Amino acid sequence: MSKTGYALLIKFAMTFIFAGLAFALITANAWGWILLAGLVATAVNYLVGDLWVLPNFGNIAASVGDGILGALVAYIIDLLVPAFQTGAAALVVFALLIMVGEYFFHQYLLRAEKVAP
């Protein structure tokens, strides 16, 4: 597995755990929907946050942006899927967990060779 693939796997695992903490413990969603939220948030945060915001605006901006994007993704899934419910507390917890986790993940990305960006 390439270093970029390994980094994406770590990013997904982190996002999935954070989604589980926020959306299983706070709003009692099914794990299948939490998996979907984790996958979509990982993809969006990688494409927007890691490939565009991080190299152009730095770690803090990318971490905050990733948290907001992750919460927005979960909220959109909530709007589209009646079985997936979020609330203000769950969205805030999810966003904050992502912000903190991504801050440290971005430090790894910036240090690692052969990892995009």
N, C-alpha and C positions, 0 to 999 in steps of 0.2 A: 504494500500500500504506500502511495506517495505521502510526502509530508503534508501536502495540502489536504489529501483525503483523511489523513489521521487527525489533522486540525479540525476539519469539518465534523468528524465523528465526535470529538471532544466537545465541540460547540453544540452539537445536537444533544448529547447526553446532558450537558449542563442546562440547556434550555428546557429539555423534557423534565428534568428533576424540578426546576423552578416552576414549570407549568403544573406539575403534580402537586407541589406545595401550595400553590395559589388556588388552583381550580379543583383539586380533589378535597383538600382539607377545608377550604373556606366555603366553596360553593357546591361541593359534592357532585362533580361531574363524572361521567363514565371515562375510563382510561382510554378508550378508543378515540374519543373527542379530544382528550388531552394530548394524545399522540399526534393527532392532526394539527392541533395548535402549535405543538413543539416543532413539528416538521416545517410548517409554513413560516413560523417566526424565525427559525434557523435560516431558511432559504432567503427570506427578505432581509434579515439582518446581515447576512453574509454579502449579498449582492449590493445592498445600499450602504450599510455601515462599514464593512471591512474593505470592500473594494473601492468605494468612492469617498465616504466621509473620513475614514481613518487617515488615508494618505494626504488628503487635502486640508483637513481641519484639526487633526490630532486626536489623541486618545480620549480626552474628556468629552469633546463634542460627539465623538463616535459612540462612546458608552451611553451618554444621555440619549442620543438619537436612537440607539438600539433598544433602550428601555421603552421609550415612547412608541417606537414602531412595533415592538413586541406586544404591548398593551393594545395598540390599535388593531393589530392582526387578530388578537383574541376577541376584541369587541366586534369586529366585522364578522368573525365566525359566529359569535353570539347572535348577531342580527340575521344571519343566513340560515342557521341551524337551530330549530326550536329546542332540540335536546341538549344543547350546550348553553349553559347559563353562566354569566359573569355578574359581578357586582363591583361597585366602586372600590371596596376594600381589596377584593381579589385582584383587580386590575392594577391598583397601586402597588400591592405586594409583588406582583409579577414584574412590573416595570422596575421597581427598586432592586429586586434580586438580579434581574438582567443587567442593570446598570453596574452593579458591583462586580458581578461575574465577568462581564465583558471588559471592564477596566483591566482585570488581570489577564484575561484571554488576549487582549490586544497587545499587552506587554510581551507575551509569548510570541505573537505573530510578528511583531516588529523585530524581535531578536532572532527568530528562526530563519535559517537560510532555506531557499527553495519553497517557501510557503507564500502563496499569493495573499496579500499584496506584497 
